[in-house]
Amino acid sequence: MFAQRVPEEVSLDDVAEAAGVSRPLVYRYFPGGKQQLYEAALRSAAQELEGCFAEPLEGSLTERLSRAVDRYLAFVDQHDAGFSALLQGGSVIETSRTTAIVDGVRRAAAEQILDHLGVRNPGLKLRMTVRMWITAVEAASLIWLDEGKEPPLDELRDWLVEQFVVTVVATAGRDPQTASVVKAALAAEGADGVVGTLGRRVLPVIGDAARLL
């Protein structure tokens, strides 16, 4: 119910009816009422979201990231109203605990991505780059919902993975650690993969701009 409706629209009577139990029984297990029930549901959703970025360290970075983003966007698609209410804030049942749960998902996702990059002690710029991209993914997901779930999910996934590549490459120009990570990651990418396709599409644009300088 919290996935498909904003929290304010879900009552304990709704929950009891859907569960086929009495309202007093709901209160027996959740004496804190709807707030406690919502936080329990949110913790369950957070565990699922954190698992989206868990991926075997096999294959290229962009292949792994594509599968992770696929799972993340599928979650957004299936929990559209609840996802929007949660991340846009303003809910009357939003608390410091719910905020901490959501931030925990962001931190867990960042740690998973840094693991995929093979970095044990990431510096400030690399950490910031990864967390900035996670924020961009959240924002893109909300805009996607506002735009009637357009573009198609596979196109949105590829676009977000491409943005990750461009973002870390930009940071690599300023940070030696990120540069080392990017070189290692690019060495494992195939010519027909995300990076090769992106390069062939973007390099002509960069070349035109360079000639104007």
C-alpha positions in Angstrom: 0.0 0.0 0.0 2.8 2.4 0.8 4.4 1.6 -2.5 1.3 2.6 -4.5 -0.1 5.4 -2.3 1.4 8.3 -0.4 1.6 7.5 3.3 -1.1 9.9 4.3 -3.6 8.0 2.2 -3.0 4.7 3.9 -5.0 4.1 7.1 -4.6 1.3 9.7 -8.1 0.2 8.8 -6.9 -0.2 5.2 -3.9 -2.3 6.4 -6.1 -4.4 8.7 -8.6 -5.1 5.9 -5.9 -6.0 3.4 -4.3 -8.3 5.9 -7.6 -9.9 6.9 -7.1 -9.1 10.6 -8.7 -6.7 13.1 -7.4 -3.2 13.8 -6.5 -4.1 17.4 -4.3 -6.9 16.1 -2.4 -4.5 14.0 -1.8 -2.3 17.0 -0.7 -5.4 19.0 2.3 -5.8 16.6 2.7 -2.1 15.8 1.8 -0.3 19.0 3.3 2.9 17.5 0.5 2.9 15.0 0.9 3.9 11.3 4.2 5.6 12.0 5.8 2.4 13.3 4.3 0.4 10.5 5.5 2.8 7.8 9.1 2.7 9.2 9.0 -1.1 9.2 7.8 -1.1 5.6 10.5 1.4 4.8 13.3 -0.6 6.3 12.1 -3.6 4.3 12.2 -1.5 1.1 15.6 -0.1 2.0 17.0 -3.6 2.3 15.7 -4.4 -1.2 17.1 -1.1 -2.6 20.5 -1.8 -1.0 20.5 -5.2 -2.7 20.1 -3.6 -6.1 23.7 -2.6 -6.3 25.0 -6.0 -5.0 26.6 -7.6 -8.1 29.4 -10.2 -8.6 32.7 -8.5 -9.5 32.7 -10.1 -12.9 32.6 -8.5 -16.4 33.1 -4.9 -17.2 32.1 -2.1 -14.8 29.4 -0.7 -17.1 27.8 -4.2 -17.5 27.7 -4.5 -13.7 26.4 -1.0 -13.3 23.7 -1.5 -15.9 22.3 -4.6 -14.1 22.3 -2.7 -10.8 20.5 0.3 -12.3 18.0 -2.0 -14.0 17.1 -3.4 -10.6 16.9 0.1 -9.1 14.6 1.4 -11.8 12.4 -1.7 -11.6 11.9 -0.9 -7.9 11.0 2.7 -8.7 8.6 1.5 -11.3 6.9 -0.9 -9.0 6.8 1.5 -6.0 6.1 4.7 -7.9 3.8 6.7 -5.6 5.7 5.7 -2.4 9.1 6.4 -4.0 8.0 9.9 -5.0 6.5 10.7 -1.6 9.6 9.4 0.2 12.2 11.3 -1.8 10.3 14.5 -2.4 9.7 14.9 1.4 7.0 16.8 3.0 5.2 13.8 4.4 3.6 14.3 7.8 5.0 11.0 8.9 8.5 11.8 7.7 10.9 11.8 10.7 14.6 11.8 11.4 14.4 7.9 11.5 12.9 7.7 8.0 15.4 10.2 6.7 18.2 8.1 8.2 16.9 5.0 6.6 16.9 6.6 3.2 20.4 8.1 3.7 21.6 4.6 4.6 20.5 3.3 1.2 22.5 6.1 -0.5 25.6 5.3 1.6 25.2 1.6 0.9 24.9 2.2 -2.8 28.0 4.4 -2.8 30.0 1.7 -1.0 28.9 -0.9 -3.5 29.9 1.2 -6.4 33.3 2.0 -4.9 33.7 -1.8 -4.5 33.0 -2.2 -8.2 35.6 0.4 -8.9 38.1 -1.6 -6.8 38.9 1.2 -4.4 39.7 0.5 -0.8 40.4 4.0 0.4 38.6 6.4 -1.9 39.6 10.0 -1.7 37.3 13.0 -1.3 36.8 13.7 -5.0 36.0 10.1 -5.9 33.6 9.7 -3.0 31.9 13.0 -3.9 31.7 11.9 -7.6 30.0 8.7 -6.7 27.5 10.3 -4.3 26.7 13.1 -6.7 25.8 10.5 -9.4 23.6 8.6 -6.9 21.8 11.9 -6.3 21.4 12.4 -10.0 19.9 8.9 -10.3 17.4 9.7 -7.7 16.5 13.0 -9.3 16.2 11.3 -12.8 13.9 8.7 -11.3 11.6 11.3 -9.8 11.5 13.3 -13.1 10.9 10.0 -15.0 7.8 9.4 -12.8 6.6 13.0 -13.3 7.0 12.6 -17.1 4.7 9.6 -17.3 7.6 7.1 -17.1 9.2 8.3 -20.3 11.7 7.6 -21.8 11.5 3.8 -21.7 13.4 2.1 -18.8 16.1 0.6 -21.0 16.9 4.0 -22.5 16.9 5.7 -19.1 19.2 3.0 -17.7 21.7 3.4 -20.6 21.6 7.2 -20.2 22.4 7.0 -16.5 25.3 4.6 -17.0 26.7 6.9 -19.6 26.4 9.8 -17.2 28.4 7.8 -14.6 31.1 7.3 -17.2 31.3 10.9 -18.1 31.2 12.1 -14.5 34.1 9.9 -13.4 36.1 10.8 -16.5 35.6 14.5 -15.7 36.8 13.9 -12.1 39.8 11.9 -13.4 41.1 15.1 -15.0 41.4 16.6 -11.6 42.2 13.7 -9.3 45.1 11.1 -9.8 43.3 8.4 -7.9 40.2 8.6 -10.0 42.4 8.7 -13.1 44.0 5.4 -12.1 40.6 3.9 -11.4 39.2 5.1 -14.7 42.1 3.7 -16.7 41.7 0.3 -15.1 38.0 0.3 -15.7 38.2 1.4 -19.3 40.8 -1.3 -20.1 38.1 -3.9 -19.4 35.4 -2.3 -21.6 34.7 -3.7 -25.1 34.6 -1.6 -28.2 30.9 -2.4 -28.7 30.1 -1.7 -25.0 28.7 1.4 -23.3 32.0 3.3 -23.3 32.9 2.5 -27.0 29.4 3.5 -28.1 29.4 6.7 -26.0 32.8 7.7 -27.3 31.7 7.3 -31.0 28.7 9.4 -30.3 30.3 12.1 -28.2 33.7 12.6 -29.8 32.4 14.3 -32.9 30.6 16.8 -30.7 33.8 17.4 -28.7 35.8 17.7 -31.9 33.5 20.4 -33.3 33.7 22.3 -30.0 37.5 22.0 -29.9 37.8 23.6 -33.4 36.0 26.6 -32.1 38.5 27.3 -29.4 
